[in-house]
Amino acid sequence: MTLPTSPADASREAWDLIVVGGGVAGLVAANRAAERGRRVLLLEKGEDECYPCNTRFSGGAFHIAMNDVFAPPEQLHDLVMETTGGTADPALLARLIEEAPATLRWLQSHGVRFGRVPAINQQNVLLPLRPNRPGIQWPGRGGDVFVRQMGSWLQRQGGTLWRGATARRLIPAGSRVSGVEVGLASGTTTIVSGQRILLADGGYQADPELLERYVTPAPARLQQRNAGSGNGAGLRMAVALGAALRGMDGGFYGHLLAREALANEALWPFPILDFLAMAGLVVDQGGRRFCDETQGGVYLANAVARLDDPAGAHVIFDDAIWREAGAFRAIPPNPHLILAGGQMHSANSLDQLAGAIGLPPDALLATVDAYHQAWNDDTLTQLNPPRARTLAMARPLRHPPFHAIPLVAGITYTLGGIAVDADARVLRPDGTPIPGLYAAGATTGGLEGGPHSGYVGGLMKSAVFGWLAGDQA
């Protein structure tokens, strides 16, 4: 295929597949379709060669529910159902598990390199690995290399990539979609026609209006733990054409961060405070527990985000927890929080600690006393809210000095979105597909989320359903 010399020339062509978004899902779909001889146009709103996207910011792990995609299918199925509280769509889950190994091998055949990270027990992590230190460390690392590599591969196969091209509206033709209205960096607008359109522009994590509607009463009090590029445009375009949404109560994938991350870029996306919280206590601005800490960091981040004041929570722990859970896994808060300029409040008694961080001492002492009584009586599950001893993480607070870190929920990507079937076709509320319209990646719902905001694996999900959408073209 001869590459068009300008967007104006290209807009007059009829494309087999138009892809909206240049992350994992979009790049995989575009490459898969192009290598099968299809005429492919990829639209990416980022103008620079190093345009920001969550793929670049990610740690690069391709997994299913934190497990190897080559694990036994029954094991992966049960893990995902447990993680999502049984809400994962069976057809989507079966397709993810079935196609993940082939998709991973396909990526490897295109020169994508993977390694293993023992510190987080992960196989299939994009190389080169992220450095083991806090802050944003994406240039030249796995996700960045992946985007550059797949973008170059697409153009070598005759596909076309426009940067600075923002999809604004889907163009209907009868019952199907026939094209996209595109705003260009030059300030002009054009319409491109295509047999199939794939929406792969990420979630809505950077859109305050949608966040307030579906995630949190105070979007500005969340830390954007992402590239800031996911504003829900694909979701809105699909809904305008009659698409259904799924899993919009599923929350987001993210982690607990130090509240100072709102002003200190060295404190996000790492270190995360999840394991400190799972071992200690998470309390609101009244000094009361409000969730089961042992459900994990993604669940905790969502619980904090749902508070009336998402920036009013603290994690409370003792020195033994700081030395153990605080130093657990890669890039832990002990010592990276302090090295990056973060603050940990400390005192020799819990009432002194409460005064130092502005919590009512009587309420905090009552919360800790109730927790210790339940610990001694082995009745943690009878607390309100209940608490489990899972992962052997829960610990009493008995070794001064006692510590507190103000929390903020760090949001990486949202878990609900456009309803799709197992071929990545966009569905109407009655379950029928909208002809010609596909979606993949974080803009879709149905797999992740559920009552515990279950995290299944964004990169692998994006790659598999991008691969399937490209195949459909």
Stockholm file with secondary structure:
# STOCKHOLM 1.0

chainA/1-473         MTLPTSPADASREAWDLIVVGGGVAGLVAANRAAERGRRVLLLEKGEDECYPCNTRFSGGAFHIAMNDVFAPPEQLHDLVMETTGGTADPALLARLIEEAPATLRWLQSHGVRFGRVPAINQQNVLLPLRPNRPGIQWPGRGGDVFVRQMGSWLQRQGGTLWRGATARRLIPAGSRVSGVEVGLASGTTTIVSGQRILLADGGYQADPELLERYVTPAPARLQQRNAGSGNGAGLRMAVALGAALRGMDGGFYGHLLAREALANEALWPFPILDFLAMAGLVVDQGGRRFCDETQGGVYLANAVARLDDPAGAHVIFDDAIWREAGAFRAIPPNPHLILAGGQMHSANSLDQLAGAIGLPPDALLATVDAYHQAWNDDTLTQLNPPRARTLAMARPLRHPPFHAIPLVAGITYTLGGIAVDADARVLRPDGTPIPGLYAAGATTGGLEGGPHSGYVGGLMKSAVFGWLAGDQA
#=GR chainA/1-473 SS CCCCSSHHHHTTSEEEEEEECCSHHHHHHHHHHHHTTCCEEEEECCCSTTCCCHHHHSCCBCCBTTBCTTSCHHHHHHHHHHHTTTCSCHHHHHHHHHHHHHHHHHHHHTTCCEEEEGGGTEEEEESSCCCSSSSCCCTTSHHHHHHHHHHHHHHHTTCEEEESEEEEEEEEETTEEEEEEEEETTSCEEEEEEEEEEECCCCSTTCHHHHHHHTCSCGGGSEECSCSCCCSHHHHHHHHTTCCEECTTSCEEEEEEEGGGGTCGGGSSCCCCHHHHHHSEEECTTSCBCSCGGGCHHHHHHHHHTSSSTTCCEEEEEHHHHHTGGGCSSSCHHHHHHHTTCCCEEESSHHHHHHHHTCCHHHHHHHHHHHHHHHHHTCGGGSSSCCCCGGGTCCCCCSSSEEEEEEEEEEEEESCEEEBCTTCEEECTTSCEEEEEEECGGGEESSSBTTTTBCCCHHHHHHHHHHHHHHHC
#=GC SS_cons         CCCCSSHHHHTTSEEEEEEECCSHHHHHHHHHHHHTTCCEEEEECCCSTTCCCHHHHSCCBCCBTTBCTTSCHHHHHHHHHHHTTTCSCHHHHHHHHHHHHHHHHHHHHTTCCEEEEGGGTEEEEESSCCCSSSSCCCTTSHHHHHHHHHHHHHHHTTCEEEESEEEEEEEEETTEEEEEEEEETTSCEEEEEEEEEEECCCCSTTCHHHHHHHTCSCGGGSEECSCSCCCSHHHHHHHHTTCCEECTTSCEEEEEEEGGGGTCGGGSSCCCCHHHHHHSEEECTTSCBCSCGGGCHHHHHHHHHTSSSTTCCEEEEEHHHHHTGGGCSSSCHHHHHHHTTCCCEEESSHHHHHHHHTCCHHHHHHHHHHHHHHHHHTCGGGSSSCCCCGGGTCCCCCSSSEEEEEEEEEEEEESCEEEBCTTCEEECTTSCEEEEEEECGGGEESSSBTTTTBCCCHHHHHHHHHHHHHHHC
//
